[in-house]
Amino acid sequence: MVGLQFSSAVITSVAYSSSRCRRGMTRATINMPKLQPGRLSLTLPAKDLVLQEVLDMGVGLIAATNSNLEKKYEPSTNGTFPSVSNVSDPMVIAKLHAIMEAVADRVEMHKNIEEQRDNWNHLLLTSINAITLTAATMAGIAATSVGGPLVALKLSSTLMYLAATGMLVVMNKIQPSQLVEEQRNAARLFKQLHGQIQRTLSCGTPTSTDVEEVMEKVLSLDKAFPLPLLGAMLDKFPKTVEPAVWWPEHRQRQDRQSGRTDGNGWNVEKDTEDYLRLGKIALKVNRMLAISGPLLTGLAACGTAFVGSSHGPWAATLGVVAGAMASVVNTMEHGGQVGMVFEMYRSNAGFFRLMEETIESNLNERDVGRRENGELFEMKVALQLGRSLSGLKGLAASSCSSSKKGEAIEEFASKLF
């Protein structure tokens, strides 16, 4: 019994001392006497073999703890003790918490703006189509009227067509469906950043470098997905289609035009070019529809203005048919959300560009501590592409063999988009 109490006291004292050392509360060297297992031998009955094993494990734990503590907290040659490296700076943690709160607030803001602009798209589409069809109906009735009713119907129809033309110009300029997709992407990416900060705080040891990187990511997302419309809105009809960029500029590689990823077996540039090609097609269709809608309503207004004159039949036909076609074009453009499709392709191209640069940065990272684990990174890439690990390796193998033979790969890497 005395031996048991002695062993319990030693284990308790060592655990208490080691916990104080881990917290950085003392810098004194702990010189515990090396305990020999032979000194703690006890004569126990055969039925207490389990207790004997526990005691043996306790002695081993004491020896291992003493060895680790002496090795970790051994004073240096100049008489100073090293600081505990796995303890984060409280100011760094406080800054990351402040950034995490700001990111959570941005997620809510972008969600609210997304709902608002989605309502804009539905309300403007419904209102403009109603105005256009009403004007076309009044133009048709005016063609069969004479006198005072003719003038009233003709004037009302012309004014409604002009109002629809102005509203269509504004709506086609801002592209509400594309604005909705931008805010949707911003909310999703800010939510991902919020999760990354949480993982850094819970699983890692944050440093000032982490704070700077997170701040750069937040500012890059703010620049890529602006909230205001006036002055900061993205160009909805750019001259050249480029992938969306929402990550810090210093991570963008200068050699990305080469299309290589240092032997990872997969050319990401192929997928980027495919989505940019689809984005160009969607942009051309959207531009054509955006020009046709106001042009048709303007022609309908001109035709309605000449109803009842010597060109009455042709003017009435132009007023009614052009108005009906304008409502069809408007429905195709904004009901079909062609602007949203263009933004989706642009974002997908940016996704593959970011994946390419992430792979290159991990392969070229010299600091092993900041390099991501290979198996974990491979699993992340497979999940982002919607593939299994074996499917990802098969894609890389087929890409390598096709590149050696000079053949083009028709298969998309992503199974999600």
C-alpha positions in Angstrom: 0.0 0.0 0.0 2.9 2.4 0.8 4.4 1.7 -2.6 1.1 2.4 -4.3 0.8 5.8 -2.5 4.3 6.7 -3.4 3.8 5.9 -7.1 0.6 7.9 -7.1 2.2 10.9 -5.5 5.1 10.9 -8.0 2.9 10.6 -11.0 0.7 13.5 -9.7 3.6 15.7 -9.1 5.2 15.1 -12.5 1.8 15.7 -14.3 1.3 18.9 -12.4 4.9 20.1 -13.1 4.7 19.2 -16.8 1.3 21.0 -17.2 2.9 24.1 -15.6 5.8 23.9 -18.0 3.6 23.5 -21.0 1.6 26.6 -20.0 4.8 28.6 -19.9 4.3 29.5 -16.2 7.9 28.6 -15.1 11.2 28.5 -16.8 13.1 26.5 -14.1 14.7 23.2 -15.0 12.9 20.2 -13.5 15.4 17.7 -12.3 13.4 14.7 -11.2 15.2 11.7 -9.9 15.4 8.9 -12.4 13.2 6.2 -10.9 14.2 2.6 -11.4 11.4 0.1 -12.0 13.2 -2.3 -9.6 12.6 0.0 -6.6 8.9 0.0 -7.1 8.4 -3.8 -7.3 5.5 -5.0 -5.3 4.5 -8.4 -4.2 0.9 -8.8 -5.4 -1.4 -11.7 -5.6 -1.9 -13.4 -9.0 -5.4 -11.8 -9.3 -3.8 -8.3 -9.2 -1.8 -8.7 -12.5 -3.8 -5.9 -14.1 -2.8 -3.5 -11.3 0.8 -4.6 -11.8 0.6 -3.6 -15.5 -0.8 -0.2 -14.6 2.1 0.4 -12.2 4.6 -0.6 -14.8 3.0 1.8 -17.3 3.1 4.5 -14.7 6.9 4.0 -14.2 7.4 4.2 -17.9 5.4 7.4 -18.1 7.5 8.9 -15.4 10.8 8.1 -17.1 9.5 9.3 -20.5 8.1 12.5 -19.0 11.4 13.2 -17.2 13.4 12.6 -20.4 11.1 14.9 -22.5 11.1 17.7 -20.0 14.8 17.7 -19.5 15.4 17.6 -23.3 12.8 20.4 -24.0 13.7 22.7 -21.2 17.4 22.2 -21.0 19.1 25.6 -20.6 21.2 26.9 -23.5 24.9 27.6 -23.4 24.3 31.3 -22.6 22.2 30.5 -19.6 18.8 31.4 -21.1 15.8 29.2 -21.4 14.0 28.9 -24.8 10.4 30.1 -25.0 7.6 27.8 -25.6 7.0 28.0 -29.4 3.5 26.4 -29.5 1.8 29.2 -27.6 0.2 31.8 -29.8 0.3 35.5 -29.3 -2.9 36.7 -27.6 -2.9 39.8 -29.9 -2.8 37.6 -33.0 -5.7 35.5 -31.8 -7.7 38.7 -31.0 -7.0 40.0 -34.5 -8.1 36.8 -36.1 -11.3 36.8 -34.0 -12.0 40.4 -35.2 -11.4 39.5 -38.8 -13.7 36.4 -38.4 -16.5 38.6 -37.1 -16.1 41.0 -40.1 -16.2 38.1 -42.5 -19.3 36.7 -40.9 -20.9 40.2 -41.2 -19.9 40.2 -44.9 -21.6 36.9 -45.5 -24.9 38.3 -44.2 -24.5 41.5 -46.2 -23.9 39.6 -49.5 -26.8 37.3 -48.8 -29.2 40.2 -48.2 -28.0 42.0 -51.3 -28.4 38.8 -53.3 -32.0 38.5 -52.2 -32.6 42.2 -53.0 -31.2 42.0 -56.5 -33.0 38.7 -57.2 -36.2 40.6 -56.4 -35.1 43.3 -58.8 -34.8 40.8 -61.6 -38.2 39.3 -61.1 -40.0 42.5 -60.6 -38.4 44.4 -63.5 -38.9 41.4 -65.8 -42.6 41.2 -64.9 -43.2 44.9 -65.0 -41.5 45.5 -68.3 -43.3 42.6 -70.0 -46.6 43.8 -68.6 -46.0 47.3 -69.9 -44.9 46.1 -73.3 -47.8 43.7 -73.8 -50.2 46.4 -72.7 -48.8 48.9 -75.1 -49.0 46.3 -78.0 -52.6 45.7 -77.1 -53.5 49.4 -77.1 -51.7 49.8 -80.4 -53.8 47.1 -82.0 -57.0 48.7 -80.6 -55.9 52.1 -81.8 -55.7 50.8 -85.4 -59.4 50.1 -85.4 -60.4 53.4 -83.7 -61.1 56.8 -85.0 -61.3 60.3 -83.6 -60.6 61.0 -79.9 -60.1 57.3 -78.8 -57.5 56.9 -81.6 -55.3 59.8 -80.3 -55.6 58.7 -76.6 -54.7 55.0 -77.4 -51.9 56.0 -79.7 -50.4 58.4 -77.3 -50.7 56.1 -74.3 -49.2 53.2 -76.2 -46.3 55.3 -77.4 -45.5 56.6 -73.9 -45.6 53.1 -72.5 -43.2 51.8 -75.2 -40.8 54.7 -74.4 -41.0 53.9 -70.7 -40.3 50.2 -71.4 -37.4 51.2 -73.6 -35.8 53.3 -70.8 -36.3 50.6 -68.2 -34.9 47.9 -70.5 -31.7 50.0 -71.1 -31.2 50.3 -67.4 -31.9 46.7 -66.7 -29.7 45.5 -69.5 -26.9 47.7 -68.2 -26.9 46.4 -64.7 -27.9 42.8 -65.5 -29.7 41.9 -62.2 -29.3 38.1 -62.7 -25.5 38.6 -63.1 -25.5 40.7 -59.9 -27.2 37.9 -58.1 -24.6 35.4 -59.2 -21.8 37.7 -58.1 -23.3 38.1 -54.6 -24.0 34.4 -54.4 -20.3 33.6 -55.1 -19.2 36.3 -52.7 -21.3 34.8 -49.8 -20.0 31.3 -50.6 -16.3 32.4 -50.7 -16.6 34.5 -47.5 -18.2 31.5 -45.8 -15.2 29.4 -46.9 -12.8 32.0 -45.5 -14.7 32.0 -42.2 -14.2 28.3 -41.9 -10.5 28.6 -42.7 -10.1 31.1 -39.9 -11.9 28.8 -37.5 -9.6 25.9 -38.4 -6.5 28.1 -38.0 -7.7 29.1 -34.5 -8.7 25.6 -33.4 -6.1 23.4 -35.0 -3.0 25.6 -35.6 -0.7 28.1 -34.0 -1.7 31.5 -35.6 1.1 34.0 -36.3 1.2 37.5 -37.6 1.7 36.1 -41.1 -1.6 34.4 -40.9 -3.3 37.7 -40.0 -1.7 39.4 -43.0 -2.8 36.6 -45.4 -6.4 36.6 -44.1 -6.6 40.4 -44.4 -5.3 40.2 -48.0 -8.0 37.6 -48.8 -10.8 39.7 -47.3 -9.7 42.8 -49.3 -9.3 40.8 -52.5 -12.9 39.4 -52.1 -14.2 42.9 -51.5 -12.5 44.1 -54.7 -13.7 41.1 -56.8 -17.4 41.3 -55.6 -18.3 45.0 -54.9 -21.5 45.8 -53.1 -22.3 49.2 -54.7 -23.6 49.7 -58.2 -22.5 53.2 -59.0 -18.8 53.6 -59.7 -17.7 50.1 -58.5 -19.9 47.8 -60.5 -18.1 45.2 -62.6 -18.4 45.6 -66.4 -21.2 43.4 -67.6 -20.1 43.5 -71.2 -16.2 43.4 -71.2 -14.2 43.5 -74.4 -12.2 40.5 -73.3 -13.4 37.6 -71.2 -11.0 36.9 -68.3 -11.4 34.4 -65.4 -12.7 35.9 -62.2 -10.0 36.6 -59.7 -10.8 36.8 -55.9 -7.5 35.9 -54.3 -4.5 38.1 -53.5 -2.5 39.3 -56.5 0.9 38.2 -55.1 -0.2 34.6 -55.4 -0.8 34.9 -59.2 2.0 33.2 -61.0 3.8 34.9 -63.9 4.3 31.6 -65.7 0.7 30.5 -65.7 0.5 30.9 -69.5 2.8 27.9 -69.8 0.0 25.6 -68.6 2.3 23.4 -66.5 2.0 22.3 -63.0 5.6 20.9 -62.4 4.7 17.4 -63.3 1.4 17.0 -61.5 0.0 15.2 -64.6 -2.9 17.5 -65.3 -3.1 20.6 -67.5 -5.6 23.0 -65.8 -5.3 25.4 -68.6 -7.4 23.1 -70.8 -10.4 23.4 -68.5 -9.8 27.2 -68.1 -9.9 27.7 -71.8 -13.0 25.6 -72.2 -15.0 27.7 -69.7 -13.7 30.9 -71.2 -14.9 29.8 -74.6 -18.3 29.0 -73.2 -18.3 32.4 -71.4 -17.6 34.2 -74.7 -20.5 32.5 -76.3 -22.8 33.5 -73.4 -21.5 37.0 -73.6 -22.2 37.3 -77.3 -25.8 36.0 -76.8 -26.4 38.3 -73.9 -25.0 41.3 -75.8 -27.3 40.6 -78.8 -30.3 40.2 -76.6 -29.5 43.4 -74.6 -29.4 45.4 -77.9 -32.4 43.8 -79.5 -34.8 44.4 -76.6 -34.7 48.2 -76.4 -34.4 48.4 -80.2 -37.6 46.5 -80.7 -39.5 48.6 -78.1 -38.2 51.7 -79.8 -39.4 50.6 -83.2 -42.7 49.7 -81.7 -43.0 53.2 -80.2 -42.3 54.7 -83.6 -44.8 52.5 -85.3 -47.5 53.3 -82.8 -46.9 57.0 -83.3 -47.9 56.7 -87.0 -51.1 54.7 -86.4 -54.1 56.4 -88.1 -52.0 58.1 -90.8 -51.4 57.2 -94.4 -49.1 54.4 -93.2 -51.7 53.1 -90.8 -51.7 49.4 -91.5 -47.9 49.1 -91.6 -47.5 51.3 -88.5 -50.0 49.3 -86.5 -48.3 46.0 -87.6 -44.9 47.3 -86.6 -46.2 48.6 -83.2 -47.9 45.3 -82.3 -45.4 42.8 -83.7 -42.3 44.7 -82.4 -43.8 44.9 -79.0 -44.6 41.2 -78.8 -41.1 40.3 -80.0 -39.6 42.7 -77.4 -41.4 40.9 -74.6 -40.1 37.5 -75.9 -36.5 38.8 -76.2 -36.7 40.3 -72.7 -38.0 37.0 -71.3 -35.2 35.1 -73.0 -32.5 37.4 -71.6 -33.6 38.0 -68.0 -36.0 35.1 -67.5 -33.3 32.7 -68.9 -30.7 34.7 -66.8 -28.1 34.7 -69.5 -26.0 37.2 -67.5 -25.9 34.7 -64.6 -24.7 32.0 -67.0 -21.9 34.2 -68.2 -20.8 35.0 -64.7 -20.9 31.3 -63.8 -18.6 30.4 -66.6 -16.2 33.2 -65.7 -16.2 32.0 -62.0 -15.6 28.4 -63.1 -12.6 29.6 -65.1 -11.3 31.5 -62.1 -11.8 28.4 -60.0 -9.5 26.3 -62.2 -7.0 29.2 -62.4 -6.9 29.3 -58.6 -6.5 25.5 -58.4 -3.6 25.7 -60.8 -1.8 28.4 -58.8 -2.5 26.6 -55.5 -0.9 23.4 -56.9 2.1 25.3 -58.1 2.5 27.2 -54.9 2.5 24.0 -52.9 5.0 22.3 -55.2 7.3 25.3 -55.1 7.0 26.0 -51.4 10.4 25.7 -49.8 9.2 25.9 -46.2 8.1 22.4 -45.3 6.1 23.6 -42.3 3.9 25.8 -44.6 3.5 23.1 -47.3 0.3 21.2 -47.2 0.2 17.4 -46.6 0.3 15.6 -50.0 -2.4 13.1 -49.2 -4.7 15.7 -47.7 -4.2 18.1 -50.6 -4.9 15.3 -53.1 -8.1 14.5 -51.3 -9.1 18.2 -51.4 -8.5 18.5 -55.1 -10.5 15.3 -55.8 -13.5 16.6 -53.7 -13.4 20.0 -55.5 -13.5 18.2 -58.8 -16.2 15.8 -57.8 -13.9 12.8 -58.4 -12.6 9.8 -56.4 -8.9 9.5 -55.7 -8.6 6.7 -58.2 -10.5 8.8 -60.8 -8.2 11.8 -60.2 -5.1 9.6 -60.6 -6.6 8.1 -63.8 -7.2 11.6 -65.2 -3.6 12.6 -64.4 -2.3 9.4 -66.1 -4.5 9.9 -69.2 -3.4 13.6 -69.4 0.3 12.6 -69.3 -0.1 10.0 -72.0 -2.1 12.2 -74.2 0.3 15.1 -73.9 3.2 12.8 -74.8 1.3 11.6 -77.9 0.3 15.2 -78.8 -3.4 14.4 -78.5 -6.0 16.7 -77.0 -8.2 15.7 -74.1 -11.9 16.2 -74.5 -12.9 15.2 -71.0 -13.6 17.9 -68.4 -11.7 17.6 -65.2 -14.6 18.6 -63.0 -17.7 16.4 -62.6 -19.6 19.2 -60.8 -19.8 21.9 -63.4 
